[in-house]
């Protein structure tokens, strides 16, 4: 007899997350929610003990339904998400990647209640902490409060507030409406969510309920900061195409902003690399007035990048600017 799918599925996306996945799974199983859910494991042929760790956790919780998706070869992140989305039959699906974790026991119930009340939204995301593992630093994505905002695709293009899949709960029908072309290019949460937002609004809860981990094992983390911006610039024309050109003005504006940010970052890095301890007047390429002008046009994620690149005196200046 076929067991009917619950209303909510938790999609766990993993690849070589042995060091982190136990915490991710624990954060799923600790959820205080009024109804049952299934946990769907979409592992992309990990070569470490990721699956062993998950199976051990699953065996300790026979009251929770775990479903492991079969895969015979490494698909890559985009195709792994595609085949995982296609297997979901529940009304709602929340995502967590194996190196992230949730920190609020009511995350799922809060998001589910929000989507039940806000039928205009196809996605509910939450504020989150960015955890820089090497620096042991937690930083909330946006200032913390108990409110929420609702926005659309154009706002998401200007600033990827959702930030990562592990903050997201979707209506499954919103994922079923995704254009097939989005899975033929390298698509991250940003592209998927822009496509979702073509037909649905996005709700964002300002209370942090998740942690996005930056570590040396992450494929994105291995890129230098200029490389990350270049990679995004290469993908934007593809994202413009798969969204049918509807958001071409917004994508074009973002390209201009990113190009300016990249140029300033490269000049700044070049200056820092060639400077020894000198009089402050010699730091003209990084003067406060120049930084202030750059900050006024830079998207938030680029500001975060700059904070990691600049000398301490200018990090302090950025901190003061952000708090004004």
C-alpha positions in Angstrom: 0.0 0.0 0.0 1.3 3.4 -1.0 1.9 5.7 2.0 0.4 9.2 1.2 2.9 12.0 1.2 2.6 14.4 4.2 1.9 18.1 3.5 5.5 19.0 4.1 8.8 17.6 2.8 12.3 18.5 4.0 14.7 18.3 1.1 18.3 17.7 2.3 20.9 18.4 -0.4 24.3 16.9 0.3 27.7 16.3 -1.3 30.7 15.4 0.8 29.3 17.0 3.9 30.5 14.4 6.4 31.9 17.0 8.7 28.7 19.1 8.9 25.6 17.0 8.0 24.9 15.6 11.5 24.2 19.1 12.7 22.0 19.8 9.7 20.0 16.6 10.3 19.8 17.3 14.0 18.4 20.8 13.3 15.7 19.2 11.1 14.7 16.6 13.7 14.5 19.1 16.5 11.7 21.0 14.8 8.6 21.6 16.9 5.8 21.3 14.4 2.2 20.3 14.6 2.2 17.8 11.8 4.4 15.0 10.4 6.9 15.6 7.6 9.1 13.5 5.5 12.9 14.0 5.0 14.1 13.5 1.5 17.9 12.9 1.1 19.3 14.0 -2.3 23.0 13.1 -2.0 25.1 13.7 -5.1 27.4 10.6 -4.9 29.4 11.7 -1.9 32.8 10.0 -1.7 33.0 10.5 2.1 30.8 9.2 4.9 27.9 11.7 4.4 25.3 9.0 3.8 26.5 6.8 6.7 26.1 9.7 9.1 22.5 10.4 7.8 21.5 6.8 7.9 22.7 6.5 11.5 20.6 9.6 12.4 17.6 8.1 10.5 17.8 4.8 12.3 17.6 6.6 15.7 14.3 8.2 14.6 12.0 5.6 13.3 9.1 8.0 13.9 10.3 10.2 11.0 10.0 9.1 7.4 13.3 9.3 5.6 13.4 8.8 1.8 16.8 8.4 0.1 16.9 9.2 -3.6 18.9 6.9 -5.9 21.8 8.2 -7.9 24.5 6.4 -9.8 26.8 9.3 -10.7 27.6 12.8 -9.7 25.1 15.1 -11.3 26.4 18.5 -10.2 24.4 20.9 -8.0 21.9 22.1 -10.6 20.9 18.7 -11.8 20.8 17.3 -8.3 18.3 20.0 -7.4 16.3 19.3 -10.5 15.9 15.6 -9.9 15.2 16.3 -6.2 12.4 18.8 -6.9 10.8 16.4 -9.4 10.3 13.8 -6.6 8.4 16.1 -4.2 4.7 15.3 -4.0 3.8 17.3 -0.8 2.2 20.7 -0.8 5.2 22.4 0.7 8.9 21.7 0.7 11.7 23.2 2.8 15.3 22.9 1.8 18.5 22.5 3.8 22.0 22.0 2.4 24.2 19.6 4.3 26.7 22.2 5.5 24.1 24.6 6.8 21.8 24.2 9.9 18.7 25.7 11.5 18.7 27.4 14.9 15.1 28.0 15.7 12.9 25.0 16.7 9.8 26.7 15.3 11.3 27.5 11.9 9.1 25.1 9.9 5.9 25.8 11.8 6.5 29.6 11.4 7.1 29.4 7.7 4.2 27.0 7.2 1.8 29.3 9.1 3.1 32.3 7.0 2.4 30.6 3.7 -1.0 29.4 4.9 -1.9 33.1 5.7 -0.2 34.7 2.6 -1.5 32.9 -0.4 0.2 35.5 -2.6 3.6 34.1 -1.7 5.1 31.0 -3.3 8.2 31.2 -1.1 8.9 32.1 2.5 12.5 32.7 3.5 14.0 33.7 6.8 16.8 35.9 8.1 20.0 34.0 8.7 23.4 34.2 10.3 26.5 34.0 8.1 29.0 31.9 9.9 32.6 32.5 8.8 34.2 29.3 10.1 37.8 30.5 10.0 37.0 33.7 11.9 34.4 32.1 14.2 32.1 35.0 13.4 28.3 35.0 13.2 26.7 38.0 11.3 22.9 38.3 10.7 22.1 39.0 7.1 19.9 41.9 8.0 19.0 43.6 11.3 17.0 41.4 13.5 13.4 42.0 14.5 10.1 40.1 14.5 8.6 41.6 11.4 8.5 40.5 7.8 8.5 42.0 4.3 7.0 40.8 1.0 8.7 41.6 -2.3 9.1 40.4 -5.9 11.6 39.4 -8.5 12.9 42.9 -9.2 13.8 43.5 -5.6 15.5 40.1 -5.5 17.6 40.9 -8.6 18.8 44.1 -6.9 19.7 42.3 -3.7 19.5 38.6 -3.1 18.0 38.9 0.3 16.9 35.2 0.4 20.6 34.4 0.3 20.7 30.6 0.2 18.4 27.6 -0.2 18.6 26.6 3.5 16.4 29.6 4.4 13.6 28.6 2.0 10.2 26.9 2.2 8.3 26.7 -1.1 4.9 25.9 -2.3 5.7 22.9 -4.4 3.5 24.1 -7.3 5.7 27.2 -7.5 8.7 24.9 -8.1 6.7 22.9 -10.6 6.3 26.0 -12.7 10.0 26.6 -13.1 11.2 26.8 -16.7 13.1 23.7 -17.7 15.9 25.9 -19.2 16.9 27.0 -15.7 18.3 23.5 -15.1 20.4 23.5 -18.3 22.6 26.3 -16.9 24.4 26.6 -13.6 21.6 27.8 -11.4 21.9 28.7 -7.7 19.1 29.8 -5.3 19.1 33.3 -6.7 18.1 32.2 -10.2 15.6 29.7 -9.0 14.0 32.2 -6.7 13.8 34.9 -9.4 11.9 32.4 -11.6 9.6 31.6 -8.7 9.0 35.3 -8.2 7.8 35.8 -11.8 4.5 34.4 -10.6 4.5 34.6 -6.8 5.6 37.0 -4.2 8.4 36.2 -1.7 7.9 36.6 2.1 11.0 37.2 4.2 10.9 36.9 8.0 13.4 39.1 9.8 14.0 36.7 12.7 17.2 34.6 12.1 16.3 30.9 12.0 19.2 29.5 9.9 23.0 29.5 9.6 24.8 29.7 6.3 28.3 28.3 6.8 31.3 29.7 4.9 34.1 27.1 5.0 37.1 26.1 2.9 35.3 23.0 1.6 32.6 25.0 -0.1 32.9 25.3 -3.9 31.8 28.9 -3.8 34.2 29.7 -0.9 37.2 28.5 -2.8 36.8 31.3 -5.3 38.5 34.7 -4.7 36.2 37.6 -4.2 36.8 39.1 -7.7 36.2 35.6 -9.2 32.8 35.4 -7.5 31.7 38.7 -9.0 33.1 37.6 -12.5 31.2 34.3 -12.2 28.0 36.2 -11.4 28.5 38.6 -14.3 28.9 35.6 -16.6 25.7 34.0 -15.4 23.4 37.1 -15.6 22.9 37.0 -19.4 21.7 33.4 -19.0 19.4 34.3 -16.2 18.0 37.2 -18.3 17.4 34.7 -21.1 15.6 32.1 -19.1 13.3 34.7 -17.5 12.3 35.8 -21.0 13.9 39.3 -20.9 11.1 40.5 -18.6 13.7 41.8 -16.1 16.3 43.0 -18.6 16.5 46.6 -17.3 17.1 45.3 -13.7 19.7 42.8 -14.9 21.4 45.5 -16.9 21.5 47.9 -14.0 23.0 45.1 -11.8 25.7 44.4 -14.4 26.7 48.1 -14.3 26.9 48.0 -10.5 28.8 44.8 -10.3 31.3 45.9 -13.0 31.9 49.1 -11.1 32.3 47.2 -7.8 34.8 44.7 -9.5 36.9 47.6 -10.9 37.1 49.3 -7.5 37.9 46.0 -5.7 40.6 45.2 -8.1 42.2 48.6 -7.8 41.9 48.4 -4.0 43.5 45.0 -3.8 46.2 46.0 -6.1 47.0 49.1 -3.9 47.0 47.0 -0.7 49.3 44.4 -2.2 51.9 47.1 -3.1 51.7 49.2 0.0 53.9 48.9 3.1 53.2 50.7 6.3 53.1 54.3 5.1 51.5 57.6 6.0 47.7 57.5 5.8 47.7 60.2 3.1 49.2 57.6 0.8 46.1 55.4 0.9 44.3 57.6 -1.6 42.7 54.8 -3.6 41.0 53.7 -0.3 40.0 57.1 1.1 36.9 57.4 3.1 35.2 59.6 0.5 35.9 57.0 -2.2 34.7 54.1 0.0 31.5 56.1 0.8 30.8 56.6 -2.8 31.4 53.0 -3.6 29.2 51.8 -0.7 26.3 53.9 -1.9 26.1 51.9 -5.2 27.4 48.5 -4.0 24.9 45.6 -3.4 25.1 44.3 0.2 27.0 41.1 -0.7 29.7 43.2 -2.3 30.0 45.3 0.8 30.5 42.0 2.7 33.3 41.1 0.3 35.0 44.4 0.8 35.0 44.1 4.5 37.1 41.0 4.1 39.5 42.6 1.7 40.2 46.0 3.2 42.7 46.9 6.0 41.3 47.2 9.5 41.0 51.0 9.5 38.7 50.9 6.5 36.7 47.9 7.9 36.0 50.2 10.9 34.9 52.9 8.5 32.5 50.5 6.7 31.1 49.4 10.1 30.3 53.1 10.9 28.8 53.6 7.5 26.5 50.6 7.8 25.3 51.7 11.3 24.5 55.3 10.3 
